């Protein structure tokens, strides 16, 4: 271990934005967004999705960027310095939840790598319909050794990038994100060449508002949920990368660029997926069946069958599509590991040592999700919902600091290219709490509707999942609050504002000595 580490910093705004967009862009942009848009009124869903970009995602990104830039510490030290020593556990929670998501997300990334190999090797071309692609998926997912192998490959790739620090992460994202967008653009254009009328049908399902959905509360909740998860706002990602912001970087503009960049990738991916589905489906009903088949069903069963039916073109487009998914998963997985590594570095660990141990821990902890799809689904609900709670914690910290003071002193600094108005304060103080209650309540309500078989006889799977969530959260919070809070608070190094003095604008400069 070492008590001092050389300061890491992004070389340019482009590198910072591509990295934060890369952290936000993941498999959900490609397999969840198109499905949610098509199933919830198309343009009606898009209206809500865009509104919540400005009423949830970008405001929280601003808060996170400001916290990370000012404290120059990961989530643990940042929460300690912003909220007070007794609230260090907030930062531990954020670090843990982000890492716990990485346990099973590495498994999902492994799926995308496996299917890239299936596409590029020609194995996919042997599948003639969804029955055969269903069998291909079932055979893979029921082979623990194979799933674990690709999960380990996913962790290895991610750890290699993080191992090389911010410079390595920045360089990787400067390659991965442009390639990801280019691949998706190719996948977006080809269906219009192959079957223009079918591809246009996909566009209609995505963009034309179905008016009745505007009056359904579920449409707005799902739009808000998609915006929150897709941008990673409030999850600690922006705090992590803001630690390496250059001192003259703007908070507001960077938050806008990150949010808009993420949504732009979602739009391209949505057009690519839906135009492909409807261009290659025999009927509109077949297209809708594919869209409504769930994330893994849409991607690994229906889209795989569609690519297989395209012959040589399917070999090319399928390979490009799954490589794009692998890149999207990789950039998100990198941010997951980096979020944990930064905190351990703050506690005196050598970066490369921290990466090694954390990567091993993530790989081992992900094995249960690799073995059991049911366990993965449970963890996805437990810690995916936990991410929303992390967003609440960021908002609470801002409120404790003083929303008006936070905006004036930490967002609208002398380096600000864009001055953020009082609208931001209203969103954090009044709009965000209502949004949180609506989203969290909907998660619980929706899960309770699942009455399928659970391990406990007579109890629906939904109620069982909620109980497991409460138990896991309770255990983690007891450990964090009563056993780790003070110990971790003492172990994290002091940042430029560890003395609680946030008045001096130039204390940001002190971070250069850290």
C-alpha positions as CSV (number, residue, x, y, z in Angstrom):
1,X,0.0,0.0,0.0
2,X,1.0,3.6,-0.4
3,X,-0.2,6.8,1.3
4,X,0.2,9.0,-1.7
5,X,-0.7,8.4,-5.3
6,X,0.2,10.5,-8.4
7,X,-2.7,12.7,-9.4
8,X,-4.6,11.5,-12.4
9,X,-6.4,13.9,-14.7
10,X,-8.2,13.7,-18.0
11,X,-6.2,15.2,-20.9
12,X,-9.2,16.9,-22.5
13,X,-12.9,17.6,-22.3
14,X,-13.4,15.2,-25.2
15,X,-11.8,12.4,-23.2
16,X,-13.9,13.2,-20.1
17,X,-17.2,13.3,-22.0
18,X,-16.4,10.1,-24.0
19,X,-15.6,8.4,-20.8
20,X,-18.7,9.5,-18.9
21,X,-20.9,8.7,-21.9
22,X,-19.2,5.3,-22.1
23,X,-20.0,4.7,-18.4
24,X,-23.6,5.6,-19.1
25,X,-24.0,3.7,-22.3
26,X,-24.5,0.0,-21.7
27,X,-26.6,-2.9,-22.8
28,X,-29.7,-1.2,-21.6
29,X,-29.3,1.4,-24.3
30,X,-29.4,-1.3,-26.9
31,X,-31.8,-4.0,-25.6
32,X,-34.0,-2.2,-23.1
33,X,-34.6,1.2,-24.6
34,X,-36.0,0.0,-28.0
35,X,-38.3,-2.5,-26.2
36,X,-39.5,0.1,-23.7
37,X,-40.2,2.7,-26.4
38,X,-42.1,0.3,-28.7
39,X,-44.1,-1.2,-25.8
40,X,-45.1,2.1,-24.2
41,X,-46.6,4.2,-26.9
42,X,-43.6,5.0,-29.0
43,X,-43.5,8.8,-29.3
44,X,-45.5,9.1,-26.0
45,X,-42.7,7.2,-24.2
46,X,-40.1,9.4,-26.0
47,X,-41.7,12.6,-24.7
48,X,-41.5,11.4,-21.1
49,X,-38.0,10.1,-21.6
50,X,-36.7,13.4,-22.9
51,X,-38.5,15.4,-20.1
52,X,-36.9,13.2,-17.4
53,X,-33.5,13.7,-19.0
54,X,-33.8,17.3,-17.8
55,X,-35.9,16.6,-14.7
56,X,-33.8,13.8,-13.2
57,X,-30.7,12.7,-15.1
58,X,-28.9,16.0,-15.9
59,X,-29.6,17.6,-12.5
60,X,-28.2,14.6,-10.7
61,X,-25.2,14.5,-13.0
62,X,-24.5,18.1,-12.2
63,X,-24.6,17.3,-8.5
64,X,-22.3,14.4,-8.8
65,X,-19.8,16.2,-11.0
66,X,-19.7,19.1,-8.6
67,X,-19.2,16.8,-5.6
68,X,-16.4,14.8,-7.2
69,X,-14.6,17.8,-8.6
70,X,-14.7,19.7,-5.2
71,X,-13.8,16.9,-2.9
72,X,-11.4,15.1,-5.3
73,X,-12.3,11.8,-3.6
74,X,-14.3,8.7,-4.5
75,X,-17.9,8.2,-3.2
76,X,-16.7,7.3,0.3
77,X,-14.5,10.3,1.0
78,X,-16.9,12.6,-1.0
79,X,-19.9,11.7,1.2
80,X,-17.8,12.0,4.3
81,X,-16.7,15.5,3.4
82,X,-20.0,16.7,2.0
83,X,-22.4,15.3,4.6
84,X,-20.2,14.8,7.6
85,X,-18.2,12.0,9.2
86,X,-21.3,10.2,10.5
87,X,-22.6,9.9,7.0
88,X,-19.6,8.1,5.5
89,X,-21.8,5.0,5.1
90,X,-23.6,6.8,2.3
91,X,-20.5,6.6,0.2
92,X,-19.8,3.0,1.3
93,X,-23.3,2.1,0.1
94,X,-22.8,3.8,-3.2
95,X,-19.5,2.0,-3.7
96,X,-21.0,-1.4,-2.7
97,X,-24.1,-1.1,-4.8
98,X,-22.2,-0.1,-7.9
99,X,-19.8,-3.0,-7.4
100,X,-22.6,-5.5,-6.6
101,X,-24.2,-4.6,-9.9
102,X,-20.8,-5.4,-11.5
103,X,-21.0,-8.9,-10.1
104,X,-23.8,-9.9,-12.5
105,X,-23.2,-7.3,-15.1
106,X,-19.9,-9.1,-15.9
107,X,-22.0,-12.1,-16.6
108,X,-24.2,-10.2,-19.1
109,X,-21.1,-8.8,-20.7
110,X,-19.9,-12.3,-21.1
111,X,-23.1,-13.2,-22.9
112,X,-22.5,-10.4,-25.5
113,X,-18.9,-11.6,-26.0
114,X,-20.1,-15.2,-26.5
115,X,-22.7,-14.1,-29.0
116,X,-20.2,-12.0,-30.9
117,X,-18.2,-15.2,-31.3
118,X,-21.3,-17.1,-32.3
119,X,-21.9,-14.5,-35.0
120,X,-18.4,-14.1,-36.3
121,X,-17.6,-17.8,-36.3
122,X,-20.6,-18.6,-38.5
123,X,-22.3,-20.7,-35.7
124,X,-25.3,-18.4,-35.8
125,X,-26.0,-19.1,-39.5
126,X,-27.0,-22.7,-38.6
127,X,-30.1,-21.4,-36.8
128,X,-33.1,-21.2,-39.0
129,X,-35.8,-19.9,-36.7
130,X,-36.5,-18.8,-33.1
131,X,-36.9,-22.4,-32.0
132,X,-33.3,-23.1,-32.9
133,X,-32.0,-19.8,-31.5
134,X,-34.0,-20.5,-28.3
135,X,-32.2,-23.9,-28.1
136,X,-28.9,-22.2,-28.7
137,X,-29.5,-19.8,-25.9
138,X,-30.8,-22.5,-23.5
139,X,-27.8,-24.7,-24.2
140,X,-25.4,-21.8,-23.5
141,X,-27.1,-20.4,-20.4
142,X,-27.4,-23.9,-18.9
143,X,-23.7,-24.6,-19.3
144,X,-22.1,-23.0,-16.2
145,X,-18.6,-23.7,-17.2
146,X,-19.0,-21.8,-20.5
147,X,-20.9,-18.9,-18.9
148,X,-18.3,-18.5,-16.2
149,X,-15.5,-18.6,-18.8
150,X,-17.0,-15.7,-20.7
151,X,-17.7,-13.9,-17.4
152,X,-14.0,-14.1,-16.5
153,X,-13.1,-12.9,-20.0
154,X,-15.3,-9.9,-19.4
155,X,-13.8,-9.1,-16.0
156,X,-10.3,-9.6,-17.5
157,X,-10.9,-7.1,-20.3
158,X,-12.3,-4.5,-18.0
159,X,-9.6,-4.9,-15.3
160,X,-6.9,-4.5,-18.0
161,X,-8.3,-1.1,-19.0
162,X,-8.7,0.1,-15.4
163,X,-5.3,-1.2,-14.5
164,X,-3.8,1.5,-16.6
165,X,-5.5,4.3,-14.7
166,X,-7.4,7.3,-16.0
167,X,-5.1,7.7,-19.0
168,X,-5.9,4.0,-20.0
169,X,-9.6,4.5,-19.4
170,X,-9.6,7.7,-21.5
171,X,-7.7,6.2,-24.4
172,X,-9.9,3.1,-24.4
173,X,-13.1,5.2,-24.5
174,X,-11.7,7.4,-27.3
175,X,-11.6,4.2,-29.3
176,X,-14.6,2.2,-28.0
177,X,-17.3,4.9,-28.1
178,X,-16.7,6.1,-31.7
179,X,-16.5,2.5,-32.8
180,X,-19.7,1.7,-30.9
181,X,-21.5,4.6,-32.6
182,X,-20.1,3.6,-36.0
183,X,-21.2,0.0,-35.6
184,X,-24.7,1.0,-34.5
185,X,-25.0,3.5,-37.4
186,X,-24.2,0.6,-39.8
187,X,-26.7,-1.6,-38.1
188,X,-29.2,1.2,-38.3
189,X,-28.8,1.9,-42.0
190,X,-28.8,-1.7,-43.4
191,X,-32.5,-2.6,-42.7
192,X,-33.6,0.4,-44.8
193,X,-31.6,-1.0,-47.7
194,X,-32.9,-4.5,-47.1
195,X,-36.6,-3.8,-46.6
196,X,-37.4,-0.1,-46.5
197,X,-41.2,-0.5,-45.7
198,X,-40.5,-2.9,-42.8
199,X,-37.8,-0.7,-41.4
200,X,-40.1,2.4,-41.6
201,X,-42.7,0.4,-39.6
202,X,-40.1,0.1,-36.9
203,X,-39.6,3.8,-36.9
204,X,-43.3,4.4,-36.6
205,X,-43.5,2.2,-33.5
206,X,-40.6,4.1,-32.0
207,X,-41.4,7.7,-32.8
208,X,-45.1,8.2,-33.6
209,X,-47.0,9.0,-30.3
210,X,-49.9,6.7,-29.4
211,X,-52.0,9.4,-27.7
212,X,-53.7,7.1,-25.2
213,X,-50.3,6.2,-23.6
214,X,-49.8,9.9,-22.7
215,X,-52.6,9.4,-20.1
216,X,-51.1,6.2,-18.6
217,X,-49.0,6.6,-15.4
218,X,-47.0,3.5,-16.3
219,X,-45.7,5.2,-19.5
220,X,-44.2,8.1,-17.5
221,X,-42.8,5.8,-14.8
222,X,-41.1,3.6,-17.4
223,X,-39.7,6.7,-19.2
224,X,-38.3,8.0,-15.9
225,X,-36.8,4.6,-15.0
226,X,-35.2,4.3,-18.4
227,X,-33.7,7.8,-18.2
228,X,-32.4,7.2,-14.6
229,X,-30.8,3.8,-15.3
230,X,-29.5,4.7,-18.8
231,X,-27.5,7.8,-17.8
232,X,-26.3,6.3,-14.5
233,X,-27.3,9.6,-12.9
234,X,-26.9,9.4,-9.1
235,X,-25.1,6.1,-9.2
236,X,-21.6,7.5,-8.2
237,X,-20.2,7.2,-11.7
238,X,-20.0,11.0,-12.3
239,X,-18.4,11.5,-8.8
240,X,-15.8,8.9,-9.7
241,X,-14.7,10.5,-13.0
242,X,-15.1,14.1,-11.7
243,X,-12.2,13.4,-9.3
244,X,-10.0,13.5,-12.4
245,X,-11.6,16.6,-14.0
246,X,-9.2,19.4,-14.9
247,X,-9.7,22.4,-12.6
248,X,-11.1,24.6,-15.4
249,X,-13.8,22.1,-16.5
250,X,-17.4,23.3,-16.4
251,X,-20.0,21.3,-14.4
252,X,-23.2,22.2,-16.1
253,X,-22.1,21.9,-19.7
254,X,-20.4,18.6,-19.1
255,X,-23.5,17.2,-17.5
256,X,-25.6,18.3,-20.5
257,X,-23.1,16.7,-22.9
258,X,-23.0,13.5,-21.0
259,X,-26.8,13.2,-20.8
260,X,-27.4,14.2,-24.4
261,X,-24.6,11.9,-25.6
262,X,-26.1,8.9,-23.8
263,X,-29.5,9.6,-25.2
264,X,-28.2,10.1,-28.7
265,X,-26.6,6.6,-28.6
266,X,-30.0,5.2,-27.3
267,X,-31.8,6.8,-30.3
268,X,-29.3,5.3,-32.8
269,X,-29.6,1.9,-31.1
270,X,-33.4,2.1,-30.9
271,X,-33.6,2.8,-34.7
272,X,-31.1,0.0,-35.4
273,X,-32.9,-2.6,-33.3
274,X,-36.6,-1.8,-34.2
275,X,-35.9,-1.3,-37.9
276,X,-34.1,-4.6,-38.0
277,X,-36.9,-6.4,-36.1
278,X,-39.7,-5.1,-38.3
279,X,-37.7,-5.2,-41.6
280,X,-37.0,-8.9,-41.1
281,X,-40.2,-10.0,-39.5
282,X,-42.8,-11.7,-41.7
283,X,-45.7,-9.7,-40.1
284,X,-46.2,-6.8,-37.8
285,X,-47.4,-9.3,-35.2
286,X,-44.1,-11.2,-35.4
287,X,-42.2,-7.9,-34.9
288,X,-44.3,-7.1,-31.9
289,X,-43.7,-10.6,-30.4
290,X,-40.0,-10.1,-30.7
291,X,-40.1,-6.6,-29.1
292,X,-42.2,-7.9,-26.2
293,X,-40.0,-10.9,-25.5
294,X,-37.8,-9.3,-22.8
295,X,-34.3,-8.0,-23.1
296,X,-32.5,-11.3,-23.4
297,X,-35.3,-12.8,-25.6
298,X,-35.2,-9.8,-28.0
299,X,-31.4,-9.9,-28.3
300,X,-30.3,-13.5,-28.0
301,X,-33.3,-15.3,-29.5
302,X,-35.3,-13.0,-31.9
303,X,-32.5,-10.8,-33.2
304,X,-30.2,-13.7,-33.5
305,X,-32.8,-15.6,-35.6
306,X,-33.3,-12.5,-37.8
307,X,-29.5,-12.1,-38.4
308,X,-29.3,-15.8,-39.2
309,X,-32.1,-15.4,-41.8
310,X,-30.1,-12.7,-43.7
311,X,-27.4,-15.0,-45.0
312,X,-24.0,-13.4,-45.6
313,X,-25.4,-10.0,-44.7
314,X,-26.6,-11.4,-41.4
315,X,-23.1,-12.7,-40.7
316,X,-21.8,-9.1,-41.1
317,X,-24.5,-7.2,-39.4
318,X,-24.9,-9.7,-36.6
319,X,-21.1,-9.6,-35.9
320,X,-21.2,-5.8,-35.9
321,X,-24.3,-5.7,-33.6
322,X,-22.9,-8.0,-30.9
323,X,-19.5,-6.4,-31.1
324,X,-21.3,-3.1,-30.4
325,X,-23.1,-4.6,-27.5
326,X,-19.8,-6.0,-26.1
327,X,-18.2,-2.5,-26.4
328,X,-21.2,-0.9,-24.6
329,X,-21.0,-3.5,-21.8
330,X,-17.2,-3.0,-21.5
331,X,-17.4,0.8,-21.1
332,X,-20.0,0.4,-18.3
333,X,-18.1,-2.4,-16.7
334,X,-14.9,-0.3,-16.6
335,X,-16.7,2.5,-14.7
336,X,-18.0,-0.1,-12.2
337,X,-14.5,-1.3,-11.4
338,X,-13.1,2.2,-11.4
339,X,-15.7,3.4,-8.9
340,X,-14.5,0.8,-6.4
341,X,-10.8,1.2,-7.2
342,X,-10.8,5.0,-6.6
343,X,-12.2,4.4,-3.1
344,X,-9.5,1.9,-2.3
345,X,-6.8,4.2,-3.6
346,X,-8.2,6.9,-1.3
347,X,-7.7,4.4,1.5
348,X,-4.0,4.1,0.7
349,X,-4.0,1.1,-1.7
350,X,-1.7,1.1,-4.7
351,X,-3.9,1.3,-7.8
352,X,-2.7,-1.8,-9.5
353,X,-2.9,-3.8,-6.3
354,X,-6.5,-2.6,-5.8
355,X,-7.4,-3.5,-9.4
356,X,-6.1,-7.0,-9.0
357,X,-7.9,-7.8,-5.7
358,X,-11.1,-6.1,-6.8
359,X,-11.2,-7.9,-10.2
360,X,-10.7,-11.2,-8.4
361,X,-13.5,-10.4,-5.9
362,X,-15.9,-9.3,-8.7
363,X,-15.1,-12.5,-10.7
364,X,-15.7,-14.8,-7.7
365,X,-18.8,-12.9,-6.5
366,X,-20.3,-13.1,-10.0
367,X,-20.2,-16.9,-10.2
368,X,-23.6,-17.5,-8.6
369,X,-25.2,-15.2,-11.2
370,X,-23.3,-17.1,-13.9
371,X,-24.6,-20.4,-12.6
372,X,-28.2,-19.4,-12.0
373,X,-30.3,-17.0,-14.2
374,X,-32.8,-16.8,-11.3
375,X,-30.1,-15.6,-8.9
376,X,-29.0,-13.0,-11.5
377,X,-32.6,-11.8,-11.9
378,X,-32.9,-11.5,-8.1
379,X,-29.6,-9.5,-7.8
380,X,-30.6,-7.3,-10.7
381,X,-33.7,-6.3,-8.8
382,X,-32.1,-6.0,-5.4
383,X,-29.1,-3.8,-6.5
384,X,-30.7,-2.2,-9.5
385,X,-33.3,-0.8,-7.1
386,X,-30.4,0.1,-4.8
387,X,-28.9,2.3,-7.5
388,X,-32.1,4.4,-7.4
389,X,-31.6,4.8,-3.6
390,X,-28.0,6.0,-4.4
391,X,-29.6,8.8,-6.4
392,X,-31.7,9.7,-3.4
393,X,-28.6,9.9,-1.3
394,X,-26.9,12.3,-3.7
395,X,-29.9,14.6,-3.5
396,X,-30.1,14.4,0.3
397,X,-26.4,15.4,0.5
398,X,-27.1,18.4,-1.7
399,X,-30.0,19.4,0.5
400,X,-27.9,19.0,3.7
401,X,-25.3,21.3,2.1
402,X,-27.9,23.8,1.0
403,X,-29.3,23.6,-2.5
404,X,-28.9,27.3,-3.3
405,X,-25.4,27.4,-1.9
406,X,-24.5,24.2,-3.8
407,X,-25.7,25.7,-7.1
408,X,-24.0,29.1,-6.6
409,X,-20.7,27.9,-5.2
410,X,-20.1,24.4,-6.6
411,X,-21.9,24.4,-10.0
412,X,-21.7,28.0,-11.1
413,X,-18.0,28.4,-10.4
414,X,-15.8,31.0,-12.2
415,X,-14.9,28.2,-14.7
416,X,-18.6,27.7,-15.7
417,X,-19.3,27.9,-19.4
418,X,-23.0,27.6,-18.7
419,X,-24.7,29.3,-15.7
420,X,-27.3,27.0,-14.1
421,X,-30.5,28.8,-13.0
422,X,-32.8,28.3,-10.0
423,X,-34.8,25.7,-12.0
424,X,-32.1,23.2,-10.8
425,X,-32.9,24.0,-7.2
426,X,-36.6,23.4,-7.7
427,X,-35.9,20.0,-9.3
428,X,-33.6,18.8,-6.5
429,X,-35.9,20.1,-3.7
430,X,-39.3,19.4,-5.0
431,X,-39.5,17.4,-8.2
432,X,-36.8,14.7,-7.5
433,X,-38.3,13.5,-4.2
434,X,-41.7,13.0,-5.9
435,X,-40.0,11.2,-8.8
436,X,-38.1,8.9,-6.4
437,X,-41.3,8.0,-4.6
438,X,-43.1,7.2,-7.9
439,X,-40.2,5.1,-9.2
440,X,-39.5,3.2,-6.0
441,X,-43.2,2.6,-5.4
442,X,-43.7,1.4,-9.0
443,X,-40.8,-1.1,-8.7
444,X,-42.4,-2.6,-5.6
445,X,-45.9,-2.7,-7.1
446,X,-44.7,-4.2,-10.3
447,X,-42.7,-6.9,-8.6
448,X,-45.6,-7.8,-6.4
449,X,-47.6,-8.7,-9.5
450,X,-45.3,-11.6,-10.2
451,X,-47.1,-14.6,-8.7
452,X,-44.9,-17.2,-10.3
453,X,-43.4,-20.0,-8.2
454,X,-40.9,-19.0,-5.6
455,X,-38.6,-21.2,-3.3
456,X,-41.1,-20.7,-0.5
457,X,-44.4,-22.6,-1.1
458,X,-47.4,-20.4,-1.2
459,X,-45.4,-17.2,-1.7
460,X,-45.3,-15.5,-5.1
461,X,-41.8,-14.9,-6.6
462,X,-42.4,-11.1,-6.5
463,X,-43.0,-11.0,-2.7
464,X,-40.1,-13.4,-2.2
465,X,-37.8,-11.1,-4.2
466,X,-38.8,-8.0,-2.2
467,X,-38.2,-9.9,1.1
468,X,-34.7,-10.9,-0.1
469,X,-34.0,-7.3,-1.0
470,X,-35.0,-6.0,2.4
471,X,-32.9,-8.7,4.1
472,X,-29.8,-8.0,2.0
473,X,-30.2,-4.2,2.4
474,X,-30.6,-4.6,6.1
475,X,-27.5,-6.7,6.5
476,X,-25.4,-4.4,4.4
477,X,-26.6,-1.2,6.1
478,X,-26.0,-2.6,9.6
479,X,-22.5,-3.5,8.7
480,X,-21.8,-0.1,7.0
481,X,-23.4,2.1,9.7
482,X,-22.4,0.4,12.9
483,X,-19.2,-1.4,12.1
484,X,-17.5,0.3,9.1
485,X,-18.5,4.0,9.2
486,X,-15.9,5.4,11.6
487,X,-13.2,3.0,10.6
488,X,-13.5,3.8,6.9
489,X,-13.9,7.5,7.6
490,X,-10.5,7.5,9.3
491,X,-8.8,5.5,6.6
492,X,-9.8,7.7,3.7
493,X,-7.2,10.4,2.9
494,X,-8.1,14.0,3.3
495,X,-9.2,15.9,0.3
496,X,-8.9,19.6,-0.4
497,X,-12.1,20.3,1.5
498,X,-11.8,17.8,4.3
499,X,-11.8,20.6,6.8
500,X,-15.3,21.5,5.7
501,X,-14.4,24.8,4.1
502,X,-16.2,25.1,0.8
503,X,-16.0,28.8,0.5
504,X,-12.7,29.2,-1.2
505,X,-13.1,28.6,-4.9
506,X,-9.4,28.0,-5.4
507,X,-9.3,25.1,-3.0
508,X,-9.8,23.0,-6.1
509,X,-6.2,23.8,-6.9
510,X,-5.1,22.1,-3.8
511,X,-6.1,18.8,-5.3
512,X,-3.1,19.0,-7.6
513,X,-0.9,18.3,-4.7
514,X,-2.9,15.2,-3.6
